[in-house]
Amino acid sequence: MEKVTKSKFIKVRCSKCKNEQIIFGNASNVVLCLVCAKELAHPTGGKSKISGRVLEVLE
Ligand SMILES: [Zn+2]
């Protein structure tokens, strides 16, 4: 689990199907994997808790 506090786009890899997906680091909604619908991130008071593997933070 990694917490992201700033509003950045993050490339994450789904831990289930290895799909790579770019998500918003400060998402206000649950973000699901587009391939297998596993939860990749969910909001926790303004921050996103990332469930997958963070590959890259895009500035
Ligand atoms: Zn997946």
N, CA, C, O and the ligand as a Tripos MOL2 file, in Angstrom:
@<TRIPOS>MOLECULE
protein
  237   235    60     0     0
PROTEIN
NO_CHARGES

@<TRIPOS>ATOM
      1 N           0.8320   -1.1980    0.0000 N.3       1 MET1
      2 CA          0.0000    0.0000    0.0000 C.3       1 MET1
      3 C           0.8730    1.2580    0.0000 C.2       1 MET1
      4 O           1.8030    1.3880    0.7970 O.2       1 MET1
      5 N           0.5600    2.1540   -0.8880 N.am      2 GLU2
      6 CA          1.2830    3.4090   -0.9190 C.3       2 GLU2
      7 C           0.2680    4.5370   -0.9610 C.2       2 GLU2
      8 O          -0.7340    4.4670   -1.6720 O.2       2 GLU2
      9 N           0.5350    5.5480   -0.2100 N.am      3 LYS3
     10 CA         -0.3610    6.7010   -0.2130 C.3       3 LYS3
     11 C           0.2230    7.8060   -1.0820 C.2       3 LYS3
     12 O           1.4250    8.0690   -1.0660 O.2       3 LYS3
     13 N          -0.6440    8.4310   -1.8240 N.am      4 VAL4
     14 CA         -0.2370    9.5160   -2.7010 C.3       4 VAL4
     15 C          -0.9860   10.7570   -2.2650 C.2       4 VAL4
     16 O          -2.2160   10.7730   -2.2190 O.2       4 VAL4
     17 N          -0.2450   11.7830   -1.9500 N.am      5 THR5
     18 CA         -0.8780   12.9610   -1.3650 C.3       5 THR5
     19 C          -1.0760   14.0870   -2.3580 C.2       5 THR5
     20 O          -1.9040   14.9670   -2.1270 O.2       5 THR5
     21 N          -0.3420   14.0830   -3.4470 N.am      6 LYS6
     22 CA         -0.4430   15.1820   -4.3890 C.3       6 LYS6
     23 C          -1.2840   14.7930   -5.5900 C.2       6 LYS6
     24 O          -1.4810   13.6160   -5.8910 O.2       6 LYS6
     25 N          -1.7640   15.8070   -6.2520 N.am      7 SER7
     26 CA         -2.6340   15.5840   -7.3950 C.3       7 SER7
     27 C          -1.8070   15.3080   -8.6380 C.2       7 SER7
     28 O          -1.4900   16.2140   -9.4090 O.2       7 SER7
     29 N          -1.4770   14.0850   -8.8110 N.am      8 LYS8
     30 CA         -0.6720   13.7050   -9.9550 C.3       8 LYS8
     31 C          -1.2960   12.4780  -10.6060 C.2       8 LYS8
     32 O          -2.1080   11.7640  -10.0170 O.2       8 LYS8
     33 N          -0.8800   12.2740  -11.8380 N.am      9 PHE9
     34 CA         -1.2770   11.0380  -12.4870 C.3       9 PHE9
     35 C          -0.2470    9.9640  -12.1630 C.2       9 PHE9
     36 O           0.9550   10.2260  -12.1090 O.2       9 PHE9
     37 N          -0.7270    8.8000  -11.9580 N.am     10 ILE10
     38 CA          0.1260    7.7020  -11.5240 C.3      10 ILE10
     39 C          -0.1240    6.5100  -12.4320 C.2      10 ILE10
     40 O          -1.2640    6.1720  -12.7510 O.2      10 ILE10
     41 N           0.9610    5.8890  -12.8350 N.am     11 LYS11
     42 CA          0.8220    4.6430  -13.5870 C.3      11 LYS11
     43 C           0.9040    3.4910  -12.6030 C.2      11 LYS11
     44 O           1.8960    3.3320  -11.8910 O.2      11 LYS11
     45 N          -0.1230    2.7100  -12.5740 N.am     12 VAL12
     46 CA         -0.1610    1.5790  -11.6490 C.3      12 VAL12
     47 C          -0.3290    0.2810  -12.4290 C.2      12 VAL12
     48 O          -0.8480    0.2650  -13.5450 O.2      12 VAL12
     49 N           0.1150   -0.7830  -11.8240 N.am     13 ARG13
     50 CA         -0.0780   -2.1070  -12.4200 C.3      13 ARG13
     51 C          -1.0190   -2.8810  -11.5230 C.2      13 ARG13
     52 O          -0.8080   -2.9990  -10.3160 O.2      13 ARG13
     53 N          -2.0480   -3.3990  -12.1330 N.am     14 CYS14
     54 CA         -3.0050   -4.2190  -11.4070 C.3      14 CYS14
     55 C          -2.2940   -5.4570  -10.8510 C.2      14 CYS14
     56 O          -1.5740   -6.1480  -11.5710 O.2      14 CYS14
     57 N          -2.5060   -5.7210   -9.5730 N.am     15 SER15
     58 CA         -1.8260   -6.8590   -8.9480 C.3      15 SER15
     59 C          -2.4480   -8.1880   -9.3580 C.2      15 SER15
     60 O          -1.8810   -9.2530   -9.1120 O.2      15 SER15
     61 N          -3.5970   -8.1180   -9.9730 N.am     16 LYS16
     62 CA         -4.2920   -9.3500  -10.3510 C.3      16 LYS16
     63 C          -4.0090   -9.7560  -11.7950 C.2      16 LYS16
     64 O          -3.6470  -10.9010  -12.0660 O.2      16 LYS16
     65 N          -4.1800   -8.7990  -12.7280 N.am     17 CYS17
     66 CA         -4.0600   -9.1690  -14.1420 C.3      17 CYS17
     67 C          -2.8700   -8.5010  -14.8320 C.2      17 CYS17
     68 O          -2.6380   -8.7290  -16.0190 O.2      17 CYS17
     69 N          -2.1050   -7.6700  -14.0930 N.am     18 LYS18
     70 CA         -0.9020   -7.0100  -14.6090 C.3      18 LYS18
     71 C          -1.1940   -5.9350  -15.6340 C.2      18 LYS18
     72 O          -0.2790   -5.4440  -16.2950 O.2      18 LYS18
     73 N          -2.4390   -5.5660  -15.7740 N.am     19 ASN19
     74 CA         -2.7710   -4.4450  -16.6390 C.3      19 ASN19
     75 C          -2.1440   -3.1700  -16.0880 C.2      19 ASN19
     76 O          -2.1810   -2.9200  -14.8830 O.2      19 ASN19
     77 N          -1.5620   -2.3600  -16.9880 N.am     20 GLU20
     78 CA         -1.0190   -1.0720  -16.5760 C.3      20 GLU20
     79 C          -2.0110    0.0170  -16.9390 C.2      20 GLU20
     80 O          -2.5270    0.0610  -18.0560 O.2      20 GLU20
     81 N          -2.2660    0.8850  -15.9920 N.am     21 GLN21
     82 CA         -3.3190    1.8760  -16.1590 C.3      21 GLN21
     83 C          -2.8810    3.1680  -15.5070 C.2      21 GLN21
     84 O          -2.2520    3.1580  -14.4490 O.2      21 GLN21
     85 N          -3.2130    4.2810  -16.1400 N.am     22 ILE22
     86 CA         -2.8800    5.5840  -15.5690 C.3      22 ILE22
     87 C          -4.1110    6.1160  -14.8450 C.2      22 ILE22
     88 O          -5.1930    6.2260  -15.4210 O.2      22 ILE22
     89 N          -3.9230    6.4390  -13.5870 N.am     23 ILE23
     90 CA         -5.0410    6.9390  -12.7820 C.3      23 ILE23
     91 C          -4.6460    8.2750  -12.1690 C.2      23 ILE23
     92 O          -3.4690    8.6360  -12.1380 O.2      23 ILE23
     93 N          -5.6250    8.9860  -11.6940 N.am     24 PHE24
     94 CA         -5.3890   10.2570  -11.0340 C.3      24 PHE24
     95 C          -5.0930   10.0010   -9.5590 C.2      24 PHE24
     96 O          -5.8360    9.2910   -8.8820 O.2      24 PHE24
     97 N          -4.0040   10.5820   -9.0710 N.am     25 GLY25
     98 CA         -3.5660   10.3070   -7.7090 C.3      25 GLY25
     99 C          -4.4640   10.8650   -6.6300 C.2      25 GLY25
    100 O          -4.3540   10.4860   -5.4640 O.2      25 GLY25
    101 N          -5.3410   11.7520   -7.0080 N.am     26 ASN26
    102 CA         -6.2160   12.3690   -6.0220 C.3      26 ASN26
    103 C          -7.6790   12.1020   -6.3720 C.2      26 ASN26
    104 O          -8.5420   12.9650   -6.2100 O.2      26 ASN26
    105 N          -7.9280   10.9160   -6.8430 N.am     27 ALA27
    106 CA         -9.2580   10.5700   -7.3050 C.3      27 ALA27
    107 C         -10.2680   10.6270   -6.1620 C.2      27 ALA27
    108 O          -9.9670   10.2600   -5.0260 O.2      27 ALA27
    109 N         -11.4730   11.0950   -6.4880 N.am     28 SER28
    110 CA        -12.5220   11.1540   -5.4770 C.3      28 SER28
    111 C         -13.4420    9.9480   -5.5640 C.2      28 SER28
    112 O         -14.3630    9.7980   -4.7620 O.2      28 SER28
    113 N         -13.1910    9.1110   -6.5210 N.am     29 ASN29
    114 CA        -13.9820    7.8980   -6.6650 C.3      29 ASN29
    115 C         -13.0740    6.6770   -6.6470 C.2      29 ASN29
    116 O         -11.8680    6.7750   -6.8720 O.2      29 ASN29
    117 N         -13.6690    5.5460   -6.3780 N.am     30 VAL30
    118 CA        -12.9390    4.2950   -6.4880 C.3      30 VAL30
    119 C         -12.5380    4.0900   -7.9430 C.2      30 VAL30
    120 O         -13.3400    4.2940   -8.8540 O.2      30 VAL30
    121 N         -11.2980    3.6880   -8.1500 N.am     31 VAL31
    122 CA        -10.8100    3.4220   -9.5020 C.3      31 VAL31
    123 C         -10.6640    1.9160   -9.6700 C.2      31 VAL31
    124 O         -10.0040    1.2450   -8.8750 O.2      31 VAL31
    125 N         -11.2850    1.4060  -10.7090 N.am     32 LEU32
    126 CA        -11.2440   -0.0280  -10.9600 C.3      32 LEU32
    127 C         -10.3740   -0.3290  -12.1670 C.2      32 LEU32
    128 O         -10.2830    0.4730  -13.0970 O.2      32 LEU32
    129 N          -9.7460   -1.4740  -12.1460 N.am     33 CYS33
    130 CA         -9.0120   -1.9580  -13.3000 C.3      33 CYS33
    131 C          -9.9680   -2.1150  -14.4810 C.2      33 CYS33
    132 O         -11.0550   -2.6770  -14.3470 O.2      33 CYS33
    133 N          -9.5430   -1.6090  -15.6430 N.am     34 LEU34
    134 CA        -10.4160   -1.6700  -16.8150 C.3      34 LEU34
    135 C         -10.5130   -3.0840  -17.3750 C.2      34 LEU34
    136 O         -11.4270   -3.3900  -18.1400 O.2      34 LEU34
    137 N          -9.5920   -3.9270  -17.0040 N.am     35 VAL35
    138 CA         -9.5670   -5.2860  -17.5440 C.3      35 VAL35
    139 C         -10.3280   -6.2540  -16.6390 C.2      35 VAL35
    140 O         -11.2020   -6.9900  -17.0980 O.2      35 VAL35
    141 N          -9.9900   -6.2470  -15.3610 N.am     36 CYS36
    142 CA        -10.5630   -7.2720  -14.4820 C.3      36 CYS36
    143 C         -11.4360   -6.6860  -13.3690 C.2      36 CYS36
    144 O         -12.0050   -7.4290  -12.5700 O.2      36 CYS36
    145 N         -11.5390   -5.3670  -13.3170 N.am     37 ALA37
    146 CA        -12.4080   -4.6800  -12.3610 C.3      37 ALA37
    147 C         -11.9450   -4.7910  -10.9170 C.2      37 ALA37
    148 O         -12.7170   -4.5350   -9.9930 O.2      37 ALA37
    149 N         -10.6960   -5.1700  -10.7230 N.am     38 LYS38
    150 CA        -10.1480   -5.1130   -9.3780 C.3      38 LYS38
    151 C          -9.9640   -3.6550   -8.9640 C.2      38 LYS38
    152 O          -9.6570   -2.8020   -9.7960 O.2      38 LYS38
    153 N         -10.1510   -3.3750   -7.6880 N.am     39 GLU39
    154 CA         -9.9800   -2.0210   -7.1990 C.3      39 GLU39
    155 C          -8.5010   -1.6300   -7.2170 C.2      39 GLU39
    156 O          -7.6630   -2.3070   -6.6220 O.2      39 GLU39
    157 N          -8.1950   -0.5300   -7.9080 N.am     40 LEU40
    158 CA         -6.8110   -0.0520   -7.9760 C.3      40 LEU40
    159 C          -6.5470    1.0600   -6.9750 C.2      40 LEU40
    160 O          -5.4340    1.1890   -6.4640 O.2      40 LEU40
    161 N          -7.5490    1.8500   -6.6990 N.am     41 ALA41
    162 CA         -7.3890    2.9600   -5.7670 C.3      41 ALA41
    163 C          -8.7480    3.3350   -5.2060 C.2      41 ALA41
    164 O          -9.7730    3.2050   -5.8740 O.2      41 ALA41
    165 N          -8.7350    3.7990   -3.9730 N.am     42 HIS42
    166 CA         -9.9640    4.3590   -3.4470 C.3      42 HIS42
    167 C          -9.6400    5.5670   -2.5840 C.2      42 HIS42
    168 O          -8.5690    5.6350   -1.9810 O.2      42 HIS42
    169 N         -10.5660    6.5220   -2.5240 N.am     43 PRO43
    170 CA        -10.3220    7.7750   -1.8210 C.3      43 PRO43
    171 C         -10.3460    7.6080   -0.3090 C.2      43 PRO43
    172 O         -11.1990    6.9110    0.2400 O.2      43 PRO43
    173 N          -9.4010    8.2550    0.3490 N.am     44 THR44
    174 CA         -9.3730    8.2550    1.8090 C.3      44 THR44
    175 C          -9.1330    9.6880    2.2620 C.2      44 THR44
    176 O          -7.9950   10.0680    2.5380 O.2      44 THR44
    177 N         -10.1710   10.4690    2.3380 N.am     45 GLY45
    178 CA        -10.0620   11.8280    2.8440 C.3      45 GLY45
    179 C          -9.1810   12.7240    2.0160 C.2      45 GLY45
    180 O          -8.3210   13.4200    2.5560 O.2      45 GLY45
    181 N          -9.3800   12.7210    0.7010 N.am     46 GLY46
    182 CA         -8.6310   13.6080   -0.1720 C.3      46 GLY46
    183 C          -7.4150   12.9560   -0.7910 C.2      46 GLY46
    184 O          -6.8840   13.4640   -1.7800 O.2      46 GLY46
    185 N          -6.9650   11.8610   -0.2460 N.am     47 LYS47
    186 CA         -5.8460   11.1400   -0.8470 C.3      47 LYS47
    187 C          -6.3800    9.8550   -1.4550 C.2      47 LYS47
    188 O          -7.4600    9.3800   -1.1020 O.2      47 LYS47
    189 N          -5.6180    9.3140   -2.3590 N.am     48 SER48
    190 CA         -5.9770    8.0130   -2.8930 C.3      48 SER48
    191 C          -5.0730    6.9530   -2.2940 C.2      48 SER48
    192 O          -3.8510    7.0950   -2.2630 O.2      48 SER48
    193 N          -5.6910    5.9060   -1.8280 N.am     49 LYS49
    194 CA         -4.8990    4.7600   -1.3990 C.3      49 LYS49
    195 C          -4.7780    3.8120   -2.5850 C.2      49 LYS49
    196 O          -5.7770    3.3330   -3.1210 O.2      49 LYS49
    197 N          -3.5500    3.5540   -2.9790 N.am     50 ILE50
    198 CA         -3.3090    2.7600   -4.1720 C.3      50 ILE50
    199 C          -3.1820    1.2940   -3.7810 C.2      50 ILE50
    200 O          -2.3740    0.9260   -2.9280 O.2      50 ILE50
    201 N          -3.9870    0.4810   -4.4170 N.am     51 SER51
    202 CA         -3.9610   -0.9430   -4.1070 C.3      51 SER51
    203 C          -2.9970   -1.7080   -5.0010 C.2      51 SER51
    204 O          -2.4540   -2.7420   -4.6110 O.2      51 SER51
    205 N          -2.7950   -1.1870   -6.2010 N.am     52 GLY52
    206 CA         -1.9020   -1.8650   -7.1320 C.3      52 GLY52
    207 C          -0.4680   -1.4500   -6.9050 C.2      52 GLY52
    208 O          -0.1410   -0.8070   -5.9080 O.2      52 GLY52
    209 N           0.3890   -1.8260   -7.8470 N.am     53 ARG53
    210 CA          1.8080   -1.4810   -7.7820 C.3      53 ARG53
    211 C           2.0330   -0.1810   -8.5320 C.2      53 ARG53
    212 O           1.6770   -0.0620   -9.7040 O.2      53 ARG53
    213 N           2.6290    0.8020   -7.8480 N.am     54 VAL54
    214 CA          2.9030    2.0860   -8.5010 C.3      54 VAL54
    215 C           4.1720    1.9450   -9.3400 C.2      54 VAL54
    216 O           5.2490    1.6620   -8.8160 O.2      54 VAL54
    217 N           4.0290    2.1450  -10.6400 N.am     55 LEU55
    218 CA          5.1660    2.0110  -11.5410 C.3      55 LEU55
    219 C           5.8560    3.3500  -11.7490 C.2      55 LEU55
    220 O           7.0800    3.4190  -11.8560 O.2      55 LEU55
    221 N           5.0680    4.4000  -11.8050 N.am     56 GLU56
    222 CA          5.6140    5.6940  -12.2070 C.3      56 GLU56
    223 C           4.6510    6.7980  -11.7670 C.2      56 GLU56
    224 O           3.4320    6.6540  -11.8600 O.2      56 GLU56
    225 N           5.2200    7.8900  -11.2920 N.am     57 VAL57
    226 CA          4.4110    9.0740  -11.0010 C.3      57 VAL57
    227 C           4.6800   10.0910  -12.0940 C.2      57 VAL57
    228 O           5.8250   10.4910  -12.3080 O.2      57 VAL57
    229 N           3.6430   10.5050  -12.7770 N.am     58 LEU58
    230 CA          3.7930   11.4050  -13.9130 C.3      58 LEU58
    231 C           3.6400   12.8340  -13.4210 C.2      58 LEU58
    232 O           2.6050   13.2000  -12.8650 O.2      58 LEU58
    233 N           4.6650   13.6340  -13.6260 N.am     59 GLU59
    234 CA          4.6480   15.0290  -13.1590 C.3      59 GLU59
    235 C           3.7170   15.8760  -14.0130 C.2      59 GLU59
    236 O           3.5760   17.0740  -13.7690 O.2      59 GLU59
    237 ZN         -6.7380   -6.0760  -13.4380 Zn       60 ZN60
@<TRIPOS>BOND
     1     1     2 1
     2     2     3 1
     3     3     4 2
     4     3     5 am
     5     5     6 1
     6     6     7 1
     7     7     8 2
     8     7     9 am
     9     9    10 1
    10    10    11 1
    11    11    12 2
    12    11    13 am
    13    13    14 1
    14    14    15 1
    15    15    16 2
    16    15    17 am
    17    17    18 1
    18    18    19 1
    19    19    20 2
    20    19    21 am
    21    21    22 1
    22    22    23 1
    23    23    24 2
    24    23    25 am
    25    25    26 1
    26    26    27 1
    27    27    28 2
    28    27    29 am
    29    29    30 1
    30    30    31 1
    31    31    32 2
    32    31    33 am
    33    33    34 1
    34    34    35 1
    35    35    36 2
    36    35    37 am
    37    37    38 1
    38    38    39 1
    39    39    40 2
    40    39    41 am
    41    41    42 1
    42    42    43 1
    43    43    44 2
    44    43    45 am
    45    45    46 1
    46    46    47 1
    47    47    48 2
    48    47    49 am
    49    49    50 1
    50    50    51 1
    51    51    52 2
    52    51    53 am
    53    53    54 1
    54    54    55 1
    55    55    56 2
    56    55    57 am
    57    57    58 1
    58    58    59 1
    59    59    60 2
    60    59    61 am
    61    61    62 1
    62    62    63 1
    63    63    64 2
    64    63    65 am
    65    65    66 1
    66    66    67 1
    67    67    68 2
    68    67    69 am
    69    69    70 1
    70    70    71 1
    71    71    72 2
    72    71    73 am
    73    73    74 1
    74    74    75 1
    75    75    76 2
    76    75    77 am
    77    77    78 1
    78    78    79 1
    79    79    80 2
    80    79    81 am
    81    81    82 1
    82    82    83 1
    83    83    84 2
    84    83    85 am
    85    85    86 1
    86    86    87 1
    87    87    88 2
    88    87    89 am
    89    89    90 1
    90    90    91 1
    91    91    92 2
    92    91    93 am
    93    93    94 1
    94    94    95 1
    95    95    96 2
    96    95    97 am
    97    97    98 1
    98    98    99 1
    99    99   100 2
   100    99   101 am
   101   101   102 1
   102   102   103 1
   103   103   104 2
   104   103   105 am
   105   105   106 1
   106   106   107 1
   107   107   108 2
   108   107   109 am
   109   109   110 1
   110   110   111 1
   111   111   112 2
   112   111   113 am
   113   113   114 1
   114   114   115 1
   115   115   116 2
   116   115   117 am
   117   117   118 1
   118   118   119 1
   119   119   120 2
   120   119   121 am
   121   121   122 1
   122   122   123 1
   123   123   124 2
   124   123   125 am
   125   125   126 1
   126   126   127 1
   127   127   128 2
   128   127   129 am
   129   129   130 1
   130   130   131 1
   131   131   132 2
   132   131   133 am
   133   133   134 1
   134   134   135 1
   135   135   136 2
   136   135   137 am
   137   137   138 1
   138   138   139 1
   139   139   140 2
   140   139   141 am
   141   141   142 1
   142   142   143 1
   143   143   144 2
   144   143   145 am
   145   145   146 1
   146   146   147 1
   147   147   148 2
   148   147   149 am
   149   149   150 1
   150   150   151 1
   151   151   152 2
   152   151   153 am
   153   153   154 1
   154   154   155 1
   155   155   156 2
   156   155   157 am
   157   157   158 1
   158   158   159 1
   159   159   160 2
   160   159   161 am
   161   161   162 1
   162   162   163 1
   163   163   164 2
   164   163   165 am
   165   165   166 1
   166   166   167 1
   167   167   168 2
   168   167   169 am
   169   169   170 1
   170   170   171 1
   171   171   172 2
   172   171   173 am
   173   173   174 1
   174   174   175 1
   175   175   176 2
   176   175   177 am
   177   177   178 1
   178   178   179 1
   179   179   180 2
   180   179   181 am
   181   181   182 1
   182   182   183 1
   183   183   184 2
   184   183   185 am
   185   185   186 1
   186   186   187 1
   187   187   188 2
   188   187   189 am
   189   189   190 1
   190   190   191 1
   191   191   192 2
   192   191   193 am
   193   193   194 1
   194   194   195 1
   195   195   196 2
   196   195   197 am
   197   197   198 1
   198   198   199 1
   199   199   200 2
   200   199   201 am
   201   201   202 1
   202   202   203 1
   203   203   204 2
   204   203   205 am
   205   205   206 1
   206   206   207 1
   207   207   208 2
   208   207   209 am
   209   209   210 1
   210   210   211 1
   211   211   212 2
   212   211   213 am
   213   213   214 1
   214   214   215 1
   215   215   216 2
   216   215   217 am
   217   217   218 1
   218   218   219 1
   219   219   220 2
   220   219   221 am
   221   221   222 1
   222   222   223 1
   223   223   224 2
   224   223   225 am
   225   225   226 1
   226   226   227 1
   227   227   228 2
   228   227   229 am
   229   229   230 1
   230   230   231 1
   231   231   232 2
   232   231   233 am
   233   233   234 1
   234   234   235 1
   235   235   236 2
@<TRIPOS>SUBSTRUCTURE
     1 MET1         2 RESIDUE 1 A MET
     2 GLU2         6 RESIDUE 1 A GLU
     3 LYS3        10 RESIDUE 1 A LYS
     4 VAL4        14 RESIDUE 1 A VAL
     5 THR5        18 RESIDUE 1 A THR
     6 LYS6        22 RESIDUE 1 A LYS
     7 SER7        26 RESIDUE 1 A SER
     8 LYS8        30 RESIDUE 1 A LYS
     9 PHE9        34 RESIDUE 1 A PHE
    10 ILE10       38 RESIDUE 1 A ILE
    11 LYS11       42 RESIDUE 1 A LYS
    12 VAL12       46 RESIDUE 1 A VAL
    13 ARG13       50 RESIDUE 1 A ARG
    14 CYS14       54 RESIDUE 1 A CYS
    15 SER15       58 RESIDUE 1 A SER
    16 LYS16       62 RESIDUE 1 A LYS
    17 CYS17       66 RESIDUE 1 A CYS
    18 LYS18       70 RESIDUE 1 A LYS
    19 ASN19       74 RESIDUE 1 A ASN
    20 GLU20       78 RESIDUE 1 A GLU
    21 GLN21       82 RESIDUE 1 A GLN
    22 ILE22       86 RESIDUE 1 A ILE
    23 ILE23       90 RESIDUE 1 A ILE
    24 PHE24       94 RESIDUE 1 A PHE
    25 GLY25       98 RESIDUE 1 A GLY
    26 ASN26      102 RESIDUE 1 A ASN
    27 ALA27      106 RESIDUE 1 A ALA
    28 SER28      110 RESIDUE 1 A SER
    29 ASN29      114 RESIDUE 1 A ASN
    30 VAL30      118 RESIDUE 1 A VAL
    31 VAL31      122 RESIDUE 1 A VAL
    32 LEU32      126 RESIDUE 1 A LEU
    33 CYS33      130 RESIDUE 1 A CYS
    34 LEU34      134 RESIDUE 1 A LEU
    35 VAL35      138 RESIDUE 1 A VAL
    36 CYS36      142 RESIDUE 1 A CYS
    37 ALA37      146 RESIDUE 1 A ALA
    38 LYS38      150 RESIDUE 1 A LYS
    39 GLU39      154 RESIDUE 1 A GLU
    40 LEU40      158 RESIDUE 1 A LEU
    41 ALA41      162 RESIDUE 1 A ALA
    42 HIS42      166 RESIDUE 1 A HIS
    43 PRO43      170 RESIDUE 1 A PRO
    44 THR44      174 RESIDUE 1 A THR
    45 GLY45      178 RESIDUE 1 A GLY
    46 GLY46      182 RESIDUE 1 A GLY
    47 LYS47      186 RESIDUE 1 A LYS
    48 SER48      190 RESIDUE 1 A SER
    49 LYS49      194 RESIDUE 1 A LYS
    50 ILE50      198 RESIDUE 1 A ILE
    51 SER51      202 RESIDUE 1 A SER
    52 GLY52      206 RESIDUE 1 A GLY
    53 ARG53      210 RESIDUE 1 A ARG
    54 VAL54      214 RESIDUE 1 A VAL
    55 LEU55      218 RESIDUE 1 A LEU
    56 GLU56      222 RESIDUE 1 A GLU
    57 VAL57      226 RESIDUE 1 A VAL
    58 LEU58      230 RESIDUE 1 A LEU
    59 GLU59      234 RESIDUE 1 A GLU
    60 ZN60       237 GROUP 0 **** ****
